[in-house]
Amino acid sequence: MSGMSEVEPQDARIEEQRRRVAWHSAFLRGDLGQILKALYAHEINVGMQSFWDGGWDGGWDVWFGDDMNGRHTAEHFDPDSFDEIADWLKHTAEAYYPALKKGRVAVMDSYG
């Protein structure tokens, strides 16, 4: 049985690595849902809020950070700008975490 306990942690590490590679691949493809999943997996906090106001200035407010630790950057997008939101999230994440672009980021600790 002691041999089993040595194998299990290694299997868990291999599975975690596979999961991160899959998320990174999805991140690079640029789909908004997949980018959000990848950012979450890397412990990068982001937020989106919709605002409908009859066409005056509605749309989406998107930001990096959170209410507890602070919002670090934000942008406003038109209501149907999901591809632009995905691109902005991807490029902003890569700017804050250059290693993310190369798939080398495991866990995010802080910004900058």
Residue pairs with C-beta under 8 A, 6 or more apart in sequence:
19 41
20 41
20 103
20 106
21 103
23 34
23 37
23 38
23 41
23 42
24 38
24 100
24 103
26 34
26 35
26 37
26 38
27 34
27 35
27 38
27 39
27 90
27 93
27 100
30 83
30 86
30 87
30 90
31 86
32 82
32 83
32 85
32 86
32 89
35 86
35 89
35 90
35 93
36 46
36 89
39 46
39 89
39 93
42 97
42 100
42 105
42 106
42 107
42 108
43 107
43 108
44 64
44 93
44 96
44 97
44 108
45 64
45 65
45 66
45 69
46 62
46 63
46 64
46 65
46 89
47 62
47 63
47 65
47 66
47 71
48 60
48 61
48 62
48 63
48 85
49 60
49 61
50 58
50 59
50 60
50 79
51 57
51 58
51 59
51 60
51 61
52 58
52 79
57 76
58 79
59 76
59 77
59 78
59 79
59 81
60 76
60 77
60 78
60 79
60 81
60 85
61 74
61 75
61 76
61 77
62 74
62 75
62 76
62 77
62 85
62 88
62 89
63 71
63 72
63 73
63 74
63 75
64 71
64 72
64 73
64 74
64 92
64 93
64 96
64 111
65 71
65 72
65 73
65 111
72 96
72 111
73 92
75 88
77 84
77 85
77 88
78 84
93 100
94 100
94 101
96 111
96 112
97 105
97 108
99 105
